[in-house]
Amino acid sequence: MPESRQRSWLQIAKAYVQEIAPKNVSDTMVWLEANGWQAQEARGGPNNAFIVIYERAGSTVTLGQDRGPWTLDVRLPGWKYPSDLGIILDAAEGRLDRSITTPGPASQQAPEGVDWRAALPVAFDWLGSTVDAERIVHSMKLKRSRTLFPSTRQRRRAERDRPG
């Protein structure tokens, strides 16, 4: 896609976010741009999955929505996969075993109740000062995945050990 066409699409995407996203999401976009992040790509739109990808110095921040709450993912240079803001914040705060609640149908963003605009700088500070940040975050992602989607063996064991 020619750069001028991509730029106009980004402007349309930003206007779409301003119109339909919670204020917290649009405030985060303003903060990203004020801190040197450049919107590089936008995909989707009304009634479709929607994302806006920001980039700075090889890192990416992806804001998106797909039939549910808005999400924010971070990927640093060299990382194989992005990680969601909630997992990064929990790792930064040492909540490695926190119980997980999935967002309800009325949730507008995940993690619920987190001010992205305020939390994102905290997450970046922790990521920048933690030597094993990628390993810690990835380990937490695996642990959470196993909790949310247990294997058949784990599910049967939990059912067997349930009182009653």
N, C-alpha and C positions, 0 to 999 in steps of 0.2 A: 504494500500500500504506500503510495507517495507520502512524504512527510507532511505536506500541507493538509492532505486528507486525514491523516492520522491525528494531527493537531486539532482539526475541527471536530473529529470524533471524540477526542479527549475533552474538549469544551462541552460538548453535548452530554458526555458521561458525567462530568462534574455537575452540570446543571441538574441532571437526573438525580444524582445523589443528594444535592441540596434540597430538591423537591420531596423526595420520598424517604430518605434515611433519617434515623434519629439524629438529633442535633449533635450528639456525642460523635457520631461518625463523620459528619461534615466538619465539625470543629477539629477533628484529628487530621483531616485532609488539609485544612488551613495550616495547622501546626507543621505538618510534614513539609509543605511548600515553603513556609517561613524559615525552615531549618535546612534548606538546601536539597530536599528530595524533589526529584523530577518525575511527574507522571509520564510513564513510558508507553503504557498500553491500557486499553479498556475494551472489554468484551461483554456482550449480552445487552440486556435492557428489560423493558417491561415484559412481565410474564416469562422471563428466561433467567437462567443463572447470570449473575452480573459480577464482574470484578474490575477493579482499577489497580494497576501495578505501579508502584513508585520505586525509584532506584536512586541510590547514592553510594558512590565508591564501591560498587560491586555488591552491595547489600540490597535486598528487596523487601518491601512491605506491600502485602496484598490485602486490600479490603474487598470483601465480597459478600454476596447473598445468593442463596440457592434454596428457595422454598422454605425458608426459615429465618433464623436470626442472622444479622450481619456478623461476619467474622473478620479477624485480623491475624494474618500470618507473617512471620519474620523469617528471612533466610539470609544468613551472613555468607561472605565469600568463603568458598571451600566446603560449605555444608552440602550434603547430598540432598536433604529434604528440608522444606520449611517447617516451622513449628508455630502452633497457635499461641497467642499472647497469654492465655490462661495458664498453659503449662509452663511457659517461661516465667511468669510471675510466681507461680507456686514453687518452682525450683529456686528462684531467687530468694524466696521467703522461707525456704526449707520445709515446705509442706509436701514432702514426697509421698506420704501415705494418706493424703486427704481423701475423704470419701467424695465420690463423684456424683453430681446430679446433672442429668441432661437437661438442656433448656426446654422449658415448657412451650406449648403452642403459641402462647401470647408473648414470648420473649422477643425482644427487638434486636438484641445483640448478645454475643457470647465473648467472654464470660459475663453473665448477668451482673449488673450493679457495679461494674468496673468502669471508671472514667478513663477511656483509652488515651485521651489527650494528656492526662497526668501520669498514667501508667507506662506509656511507651518510653519516655526518657529513663524511667527507673529500670525498665527491662534492658534498654541499651547499655546503661551503666553497668548492670550486673553482667551482661554478656561480654562487655569489653574488659571487665576486671576478673573474670573467672576463666582460669586456664582450661578446664575441662567442660566448658559450658555445653558444647555440642553433645558430648557423651552423656552428661547429666540429663539434659533435656530429652535426648533420644531414649535413655533408659526409662525416664518417667513416662514418655509416650507409650512405650511397650507395656509398662506396668498398667497404665490406664486402659490400654486396649484389651489386655487380658481380663481386667475387672469388668469392663463394659461388655465384652464378647468372650466369655469363658469357653474353654474347650468343652467338648461333650463330657470328658472325664471329670473336669472341675465342676461342671454343672450337676452331674450325678452325685458327686461327693457332697456338694452343698445340700442337695435335696435329701440325701441319706442322713446327713448330720443335723438337719433341721429338726428342732424339737416338735413333738406332737405327732 
